[in-house]
Amino acid sequence: MDPANRVILRTERHPAASEVGRRREVTTCDDLYEAAETFEEVYEAIVDRVLAAAEAGPVVYAVPGSPLYGERSVTLLRARCRAEGRPVRVRPAPSFLDEIFAVLEIDPAERGFTVLDGRGLPDPLMLYLPTVIFQVDTQIVLEDAAARLQRTLPSDTPVTVLTDLGTPLAKAASYPIGAIPAGAAGLRTSLFLDPPDTGLAGVVRAMRRLRVECPWDRRQTHESLISHAVEETFELVEAVSRLPAGSPDVEEPDYGAYAEVEEELGDMLLQVIFHANLASEAGAFDIEDVAEVLLRKLVHRHPHVFGGTEAKDADEVMANWQAIKAAEKPRVSLMDGVPGSLPGLERAVELQRRAARVGFDWPDARSVVDAVEEELAELVEVLEGEAPEGPAAARELGDLLFAVSNLARRMEVDPDIALRRASGRFKRRFRRMEELGNLESSDLDRLNALWEQAKSEGL
């Protein structure tokens, strides 16, 4: 190192940096860490200091380990130098990863590996390869990393804590995730784990194994799974209907209800993964292809987010969505493409939505109330001259239900969920009536009184 060059150290809090400081005059950036509120501000300030010093002559900016790995300040410095036409040369050096692989005696090329920054763990955190988490430098970072890992991994999953590697104080010790010592965090601390099958990747692998080893899973086809998909769909709808109306935008989320939704979403996901696995066996596509097709669709149909289009409100977003979708899948009629297998209420709402695209719609919800009252009056008129089970009465009842579903649409309420919640209220109130008295020996007045009492209790 030319003695005439000015040397700036990112930090002096490292054995190698301290050795450089003993041999020659250096400038450190430790003061910038104390003055800034975020690490990004620190790195920007470091770059400013280095470039300012470079105005007076050559500068050596030195960092612990490799300047090419995990050094945000180097990345920013090189970008600024390119933008300003300044010459810059990077001299590679051994990385902390080399020390980790040597200590653990693993070949990272054998199975692949993942390297994550403890200060900015990705979301979602998908673990399926041997993983190194570096920059676990504070207790807060350590606790956050452990909590994130335990969301999908068992708390007894072993994690190796690696500290001060490459120095006489080097230490490597394994602990269960849930029992990592509080004092393990440090300026030169990293975590290593080889995760068991977990999360989405774990489910995919489990499904592939089931197709080989489980007699029931092995005999399934796309057709045989249809009934299961339908059943799981309705179980999910029922679980969602138990959430407070307007969730998640409510003051007090019902986490018990959310636990049911989580389980039912898992059952639905199983159906998606099962079908994708069968398609993969046929050489058609796999779960990654499904996700990629969905991703491209989301990007293409949201140009106001991923492109240069603007959308001022949700109505304009839907109009753009429908226009893009129509261009992708041209149809002769707006009524085309509505599955006949949809439940009646959902099919009615979708048909009404299609008609509304060309303006064939009520101006507001109050106008639909008038239509509901009109359909009800027509049903009453038919019932006065015909038996309830007659065809005319059934037709008028259908018209009434169609009008009610239209009202739900204009109110932006899912009619099926609204009906399920009403059924749930009825169920709770009736059970309370059974607790309050002997229903079989009660006359109608008594039953109505019990109903009102149950209702008054907020059930």
C-alpha positions in Angstrom: 0.0 0.0 0.0 1.5 3.3 -1.1 2.3 5.4 2.0 1.3 8.5 0.0 -2.2 7.3 -0.5 -4.8 8.3 2.0 -6.5 5.3 3.7 -10.1 5.4 4.8 -11.4 2.4 6.8 -15.1 1.6 6.9 -14.6 0.6 10.5 -11.8 0.2 12.9 -13.7 -2.3 15.0 -12.1 -5.3 13.4 -8.8 -7.1 14.1 -7.5 -6.6 10.6 -8.5 -2.9 10.6 -6.8 -2.4 13.9 -3.6 -3.8 12.6 -3.7 -1.4 9.6 -4.2 1.5 12.1 -1.2 0.4 14.1 1.0 0.4 10.9 0.0 3.7 9.4 -2.3 6.8 9.7 -5.9 6.0 8.8 -9.3 7.7 8.8 -12.2 5.6 10.0 -15.9 6.0 9.4 -17.1 4.8 12.8 -18.2 8.3 13.7 -20.7 8.2 10.8 -22.4 5.1 12.3 -23.1 7.1 15.4 -24.4 10.1 13.7 -26.8 8.5 11.2 -30.2 7.1 11.9 -30.2 4.3 9.2 -27.5 2.2 7.7 -28.3 3.5 4.2 -27.5 7.0 5.5 -24.3 5.7 6.9 -23.2 4.2 3.6 -24.1 7.3 1.7 -22.1 9.4 4.1 -19.1 7.1 3.7 -19.2 7.4 -0.1 -19.4 11.2 0.3 -16.3 11.1 2.6 -14.3 8.9 0.3 -15.1 10.9 -2.9 -14.4 14.2 -1.1 -11.0 12.9 0.0 -10.3 11.7 -3.6 -10.5 15.3 -4.7 -7.0 15.8 -3.1 -5.4 12.6 -4.4 -5.6 8.8 -4.5 -7.6 7.2 -1.8 -7.7 3.6 -0.5 -11.1 2.6 0.9 -10.6 -0.5 3.0 -13.3 -2.9 4.3 -13.1 -6.1 6.4 -13.1 -9.2 4.2 -14.2 -9.1 0.6 -15.2 -5.8 -0.8 -17.4 -7.7 -3.3 -19.7 -9.4 -0.8 -22.1 -7.8 1.7 -20.5 -4.4 1.4 -23.2 -1.9 0.5 -20.9 1.0 0.7 -18.6 -0.5 -2.0 -21.6 -1.0 -4.2 -22.7 2.6 -3.8 -19.1 3.9 -4.2 -18.6 2.1 -7.5 -22.0 3.3 -8.8 -21.1 6.9 -8.0 -17.7 6.6 -9.6 -19.2 5.3 -12.8 -21.8 8.1 -12.8 -19.2 10.7 -12.3 -16.5 9.2 -14.6 -14.1 8.6 -11.7 -11.6 5.7 -12.0 -11.9 3.0 -9.4 -10.2 -0.3 -8.9 -11.4 -3.1 -6.7 -9.0 -5.6 -5.2 -10.7 -8.9 -4.2 -10.0 -10.5 -0.9 -11.2 -13.5 1.0 -14.8 -13.3 2.1 -16.3 -14.2 5.5 -18.1 -16.9 3.6 -14.8 -18.6 2.9 -14.2 -18.9 6.6 -17.7 -20.1 7.2 -17.5 -22.9 4.6 -14.0 -23.9 5.9 -15.2 -24.1 9.5 -18.4 -26.0 8.6 -16.5 -28.2 6.2 -19.2 -27.8 3.4 -18.9 -27.3 -0.3 -21.4 -24.6 -1.3 -21.5 -25.9 -4.8 -22.7 -29.3 -3.8 -26.3 -28.4 -3.0 -26.3 -24.7 -3.5 -26.8 -22.2 -0.6 -28.5 -19.0 0.3 -26.9 -15.9 1.9 -29.2 -13.4 3.6 -28.6 -10.1 5.4 -29.8 -10.3 9.0 -30.7 -6.6 8.9 -33.1 -7.1 5.9 -34.4 -10.6 5.8 -36.6 -11.1 2.7 -40.4 -11.3 2.8 -41.5 -14.0 2.2 -38.6 -15.8 3.8 -38.5 -19.0 1.8 -36.0 -21.6 3.3 -35.1 -24.6 1.2 -31.2 -24.5 0.9 -28.4 -24.3 3.4 -28.5 -20.7 4.6 -26.1 -18.2 6.0 -27.5 -15.1 7.7 -24.8 -12.5 8.2 -24.6 -9.1 9.9 -26.4 -10.4 13.0 -24.8 -7.6 14.9 -27.4 -6.6 17.5 -29.7 -8.3 19.9 -32.7 -6.9 17.9 -31.4 -8.4 14.7 -30.8 -11.7 16.4 -34.3 -11.8 17.9 -35.9 -10.9 14.7 -34.0 -13.5 12.8 -34.9 -16.2 15.3 -38.6 -15.2 15.3 -38.7 -15.2 11.5 -37.1 -18.6 11.3 -39.5 -20.1 13.9 -42.5 -19.1 11.8 -41.8 -22.1 9.6 -39.1 -24.1 11.3 -39.5 -26.2 14.5 -38.0 -24.4 17.5 -35.5 -27.3 18.0 -34.0 -26.9 14.5 -30.2 -26.6 15.0 -28.6 -23.2 14.1 -24.8 -22.7 14.2 -23.7 -19.4 15.6 -20.4 -18.3 14.0 -18.5 -15.6 15.7 -15.1 -13.8 15.0 -14.1 -16.3 12.3 -10.6 -15.9 11.0 -9.4 -14.5 14.4 -8.0 -16.2 17.5 -11.4 -15.6 19.1 -13.2 -17.7 16.4 -16.1 -19.7 17.8 -18.8 -21.9 16.3 -21.6 -23.4 18.4 -24.9 -25.0 17.6 -28.2 -24.3 19.4 -31.9 -24.9 18.8 -33.4 -21.8 17.2 -35.5 -21.2 20.3 -32.4 -21.3 22.6 -29.8 -19.1 20.9 -28.1 -17.3 23.8 -29.0 -13.6 24.1 -25.3 -12.6 24.0 -24.6 -14.3 20.6 -25.1 -11.2 18.5 -22.0 -9.3 17.6 -20.2 -7.2 14.9 -18.8 -10.4 13.3 -21.6 -12.9 14.0 -23.4 -15.0 11.4 -25.9 -17.8 11.6 -25.9 -21.0 9.6 -28.7 -23.5 9.2 -29.6 -26.4 6.9 -33.4 -26.3 7.0 -35.6 -29.4 6.9 -38.4 -29.4 4.4 -40.5 -26.4 5.3 -43.0 -23.9 3.9 -44.0 -24.0 0.2 -40.9 -25.9 -1.0 -41.5 -28.5 1.7 -45.2 -29.0 0.7 -44.1 -29.4 -3.0 -41.5 -32.0 -2.0 -44.0 -33.8 0.3 -46.6 -34.0 -2.5 -44.1 -35.5 -4.8 -43.2 -38.1 -2.2 -46.8 -38.9 -1.6 -47.4 -39.6 -5.3 -44.7 -42.2 -5.1 -45.3 -43.8 -1.7 -49.0 -43.3 -0.8 -51.5 -45.6 -2.4 -54.4 -43.1 -2.2 -52.4 -40.2 -3.6 -50.9 -42.4 -6.3 -54.3 -43.3 -7.8 -55.7 -39.7 -8.0 -56.3 -37.9 -11.3 -57.3 -34.4 -12.2 -61.0 -35.5 -12.4 -61.0 -37.4 -9.1 -59.8 -34.3 -7.3 -62.6 -32.0 -8.5 -65.0 -32.8 -5.7 -62.2 -32.2 -3.1 -61.4 -28.8 -4.6 -65.1 -27.9 -4.5 -65.4 -29.0 -0.9 -62.3 -27.1 0.2 -63.6 -24.0 -1.6 -66.8 -24.0 0.4 -64.9 -24.7 3.7 -62.7 -21.7 3.0 -65.8 -19.6 2.2 -67.3 -20.7 5.5 -64.1 -19.9 7.4 -63.9 -16.4 5.8 -67.5 -15.7 6.7 -66.6 -16.1 10.4 -64.2 -13.1 10.2 -65.5 -9.8 11.3 -67.1 -7.9 8.4 -64.6 -5.7 6.7 -61.5 -7.7 7.8 -58.7 -7.0 7.9 -59.7 -3.3 8.3 -61.2 -3.8 11.7 -60.1 -2.5 15.1 -59.9 -5.9 16.8 -59.0 -8.8 14.4 -60.4 -12.2 15.3 -57.2 -14.3 15.4 -59.1 -17.4 16.2 -61.1 -17.0 13.1 -58.0 -16.2 11.2 -56.5 -19.5 12.3 -59.4 -21.3 10.7 -58.9 -19.3 7.5 -55.1 -20.2 7.6 -55.9 -23.9 7.8 -58.5 -23.8 5.0 -56.2 -21.8 2.7 -53.6 -24.6 3.3 -56.2 -27.1 2.2 -56.9 -25.1 -0.9 -53.2 -24.7 -1.6 -52.9 -28.5 -1.5 -55.4 -28.8 -4.3 -53.3 -26.3 -6.4 -50.1 -28.1 -5.7 -51.7 -31.6 -6.3 -53.0 -30.5 -9.7 -49.7 -28.9 -10.6 -47.8 -32.0 -9.6 -50.1 -34.2 -11.8 -49.5 -31.8 -14.7 -45.8 -32.0 -14.1 -45.9 -35.7 -14.3 -47.6 -35.3 -17.7 -44.9 -32.9 -18.8 -47.3 -30.0 -19.1 -46.2 -27.6 -16.3 -45.3 -27.4 -12.7 -46.0 -25.2 -9.7 -43.3 -22.7 -10.7 -45.0 -22.3 -14.1 -48.3 -21.7 -12.5 -46.8 -19.0 -10.3 -45.1 -17.4 -13.3 -48.2 -17.4 -15.4 -50.0 -15.7 -12.5 -47.2 -13.2 -12.0 -47.3 -12.2 -15.7 -51.0 -11.8 -15.6 -50.9 -9.6 -12.5 -48.3 -7.4 -14.1 -50.0 -7.2 -17.4 -53.4 -6.4 -15.9 -52.1 -3.7 -13.5 -50.4 -1.2 -15.8 -51.2 1.5 -13.3 -48.8 -0.2 -10.9 -46.2 -1.9 -13.1 -46.4 0.4 -16.1 -47.1 4.0 -17.1 -50.9 4.0 -17.0 -52.7 5.9 -14.3 -55.9 4.9 -12.5 -57.6 7.4 -10.2 -59.8 4.9 -8.3 -60.9 1.3 -8.0 -63.6 1.6 -10.6 -61.1 2.7 -13.2 -58.8 -0.1 -12.2 -61.6 -2.6 -12.8 -62.4 -1.0 -16.2 -58.8 -1.3 -17.3 -58.7 -4.9 -16.0 -61.8 -5.9 -18.0 -60.5 -4.2 -21.1 -57.2 -6.0 -20.9 -58.9 -9.3 -20.1 -61.2 -8.9 -23.1 -58.3 -8.3 -25.4 -56.6 -11.5 -24.0 -59.7 -13.6 -24.4 -62.2 -12.3 -27.0 -65.8 -13.4 -26.5 -68.9 -13.2 -28.6 -71.1 -12.2 -25.7 -70.5 -10.7 -22.3 -72.4 -13.6 -20.9 -69.8 -16.0 -22.2 -67.3 -17.5 -19.7 -69.5 -17.5 -16.6 -69.3 -21.0 -15.3 -72.6 -22.8 -15.0 -71.2 -24.7 -12.1 -71.0 -21.6 -9.9 -73.4 -21.5 -7.0 -76.6 -19.7 -7.8 -76.0 -16.5 -5.9 -72.4 -16.1 -7.2 -73.5 -16.8 -10.8 -76.3 -14.2 -10.6 -73.8 -11.6 -9.3 -71.3 -12.3 -12.0 -73.9 -12.1 -14.8 -75.1 -8.8 -13.3 -71.5 -7.5 -13.3 -71.1 -8.4 -16.9 -74.3 -6.5 -17.9 -73.2 -3.5 -15.8 -70.1 -3.1 -18.0 -72.2 -1.6 -20.8 -74.3 0.5 -18.4 -77.2 -2.0 -18.1 -77.5 -1.4 -14.3 -79.4 0.3 -11.6 -78.0 3.8 -10.7 -77.7 3.0 -7.0 -78.6 0.5 -4.3 -81.8 2.4 -3.3 -83.1 1.8 -6.9 -82.5 -1.9 -6.5 -84.5 -1.9 -3.2 -87.5 -0.7 -5.3 -86.9 -3.6 -7.7 -86.8 -6.0 -4.7 -90.0 -4.7 -3.4 -91.6 -5.0 -6.8 -90.5 -8.6 -7.2 -91.8 -9.4 -3.7 -95.1 -7.9 -4.5 -95.3 -10.1 -7.7 -94.5 -13.2 -5.6 -97.2 -12.3 -3.1 -99.7 -11.8 -5.9 -98.9 -15.2 -7.4 -99.1 -16.9 -4.0 -102.6 -15.5 -3.5 -103.8 -17.4 -6.5 -101.6 -20.4 -6.7 -100.2 -23.1 -4.4 -96.7 -22.3 -3.1 -95.1 -25.2 -5.0 -96.5 -24.1 -8.3 -94.2 -23.1 -11.3 -95.2 -19.5 -11.3 -94.4 -19.1 -7.6 -91.0 -20.7 -8.1 -90.3 -18.4 -11.1 -91.2 -15.3 -9.0 -89.1 -16.5 -6.1 -86.2 -16.8 -8.5 -86.7 -13.3 -9.7 -86.8 -12.1 -6.1 -83.6 -13.9 -5.2 -82.0 -12.5 -8.4 -83.0 -9.0 -7.4 -81.7 -9.5 -3.9 -78.3 -10.7 -5.2 -78.3 -7.5 -7.4 -78.9 -5.4 -4.3 -75.9 -7.2 -2.6 -73.7 -6.4 -5.6 -74.7 -2.7 -5.6 -74.0 -2.6 -1.8 -70.6 -4.3 -2.5 -71.6 -7.2 -0.2 -70.9 -10.8 -1.1 -74.4 -12.3 -0.9 -73.2 -15.8 0.0 -71.1 -14.6 2.9 -73.9 -12.3 4.1 -76.3 -15.2 4.0 -73.8 -17.5 5.8 -73.4 -14.9 8.5 -77.2 -14.5 8.8 -77.4 -18.3 9.1 -74.8 -18.3 11.8 -76.7 -15.7 13.8 -79.9 -17.7 13.4 -78.0 -20.8 14.6 -76.6 -19.1 17.7 -79.9 -17.5 18.6 -81.8 -20.7 18.2 -79.3 -22.6 20.4 -79.8 -19.9 23.0 -83.6 -20.4 22.8 -83.0 -24.0 23.5 -81.0 -23.1 26.6 -83.7 -20.7 27.8 -86.7 -23.0 27.6 -88.4 -26.2 26.4 -89.2 -25.3 22.8 -91.4 -28.3 22.1 -93.8 -27.3 24.8 -93.8 -23.6 24.0 -96.5 -21.9 21.8 -95.6 -19.4 19.1 -95.8 -16.4 21.4 -93.4 -18.0 23.8 -91.0 -18.9 21.0 -91.1 -15.4 19.7 -90.3 -14.0 23.2 -87.4 -16.4 23.5 -86.1 -15.3 20.1 -86.3 -11.7 21.1 -84.4 -12.4 24.3 -81.6 -14.2 22.5 -81.5 -11.4 20.0 -81.2 -8.8 22.7 -78.2 -10.6 24.1 -76.3 -9.7 21.0 -76.1 -13.2 19.6 
